Amino acid sequence: MTDPIALSGSPGSPYTRKMLAVLRYRRIAYRSLPSSGPALDGLPRPKVRLLPTFYLPGPDGALEAVVDSSPILRRLEAEHQGRSVIPADPALAFIDHLIEDYADEWLTKAMFHYRWSYPADIARAAAILPCWTGYSIPDAVLADRGEQFSKRQIDRLYVVGSNPTTGPVIEASYRRFLEAFEAHLTQQPFLLGARPAACDFAVHGQLTQLAQFDPTPMALTLEIAPRVFAWVSHMEDLSGLEPRDEDWMSLDRPSPTLHALLAEIGRVYPPVMLANARAVAAGAQTVEATVDDRAWTQSPFPYQAKCLGWLREARSVLSAPDRATVDRLLASTGCEALFA
């Protein structure tokens, strides 16, 4: 493609922020459109309205509306050479996939939970998020949009699994993640070495909201993880970074702080993913699990059952030596339960 890639999104969307940071780092020309309004006239509509929406050529050359950040990221890898965000080592690429999935599917629970569970966070989101779709309107109209939007989002908390039972689990997990990531950043600038991987951009996307927008998790981040707060800002535009092949971490000598991060993932993510997959397969109405010795209940989420299947498939196609490397790294973290 020679023309800038068109995409529509919003600053309040973690997945929009994830993909904009990827495009900047990879030096791929793009034009960012608002999520609604006349700028979208004449463009195709996605089957499911999600942000960001990319407008990319389909098999016949006509533009298609494409959503889902991870497949889009990998399509960009195939169509644009250089400055890859996927490690060349298959074993490390699998770890990248696992952490990206955790960020996209678990950290987003924290993002949604904090934003729509606390009065100060609800008030800020209701005031600001509607402005990102257009602010040259009367105060009364803007206030009405904020009220309607916040009510709709609060009513959807069940979708990500945020409720009075799961809230303490989500918040404890976010605190531990911040502590583990803060320690990791004392050793190296990115999750998998001295250059960013897809998982860095996925974590960054969620933290643009958790660490730097929503008041309650932002205060926590500033209190216990100042490096993480600064890292989020740094990740916004890495176009000036010059990555080298040797900047990737070697799994022959991984940082011990990576093991701590994987242990936090293994502590919370597998129980929910496995219980969700069982519920989806059985056609159950409720997901029930035990996470960190506490009850977890939510509605089934078919997409996350697919995510588990993709993770398992990615591990299954690794060569025997690469799979052994992955399994050694994941041993005793809890993540190995995903592949039992």
C-alpha positions, 0 to 999 in steps of 0.5 A: 500500500502506498497511501496512508492506512485509514483507521477510525478510533478514539483516545479512550479506546485502549486498542486504538492506542495500542495500534497507533503506537504500533504504526508510529514505531513501525513508521507506517503512514496512517491517517486517523479518523474520528469514530463517528461523523462525516469523515467516515462517509463512504467508508465500509461499515464493520460487521461488529462495531469495534475500535479501532476500525481499519480500512484495508483492501480486501481480496478484490482490492476494495476497502473492507472495514477490519477490526480486532487488533491482534490479527491486524497487527500480524497483517501489518507484519506481513505487508510491511517490512522492517522494525518487526514487533514479533520476535524472530525466535519462535519460542520468544514469539510464543511468549509474546503472544501469551503476554499480548493475549493477557493484556488484551483479554485480562488487563482490559477487565481492570480497565473496564472495572475501574472506569465504571465502578468508582464515582470519580472515574465514572464522572471523568469518563462521562465528561471526557469520552463523549467529547472525543466524538465531538465537543462543539455542541451545547453543554446540555447535549454533551451532558446527556451523551455522557449520562447515556454512555456511562449508563450503557457501559455500567450495564455492560460490566458483566461482559468483562466479569466485573461485579462485587464478587470479582472486583477485589480479585481484579484490583489485587491482580492489577496491583501485583501486575504494577509491582512486577512490571515496575521491578521488570523495568529496572532491568530492561526497557521493554517486556522482552528485551531492549526493543518493543514486542507486540505484547508491549503495545498491548500492555501500553494500550490498556495502561494509557487508560489505567495509568494515565486517564482513570483517576483511581488506577492512575493514583495507584500507578503513581504511588507504586509504579512511577517507572510504569507511568513514565513507560506508558508515555514513552511508548506513545511514539517510538519512531526514533528507536533504532532496534537491532536483532540482538535487542531481543531477550534470550530465553537461555538467560531470561530476566528473573523479573520476567518469571515474576510477570509470568507468575502473575499471569498464571495466577489469574488468567488460566483459571478464568480462561479455562472455566470460560472455555468449559462454559462456552463448550457446555452452553452454560449461562455462567462461568464459575471459577476460583481465582486466587482462592476467591470465587469468580463468576461472569457471563461466558465470553465466546471470543476468549474461548477462541483466544485460548484455542489460538494460544494452544494452536500456537504452542502445538506448531512449535518445534519440539526444542522450542516447545521445550524452551517455552515449557521450561520458562512457564513451569511453576508460573501457573501458565502451564495450566493453559496447555495441560 
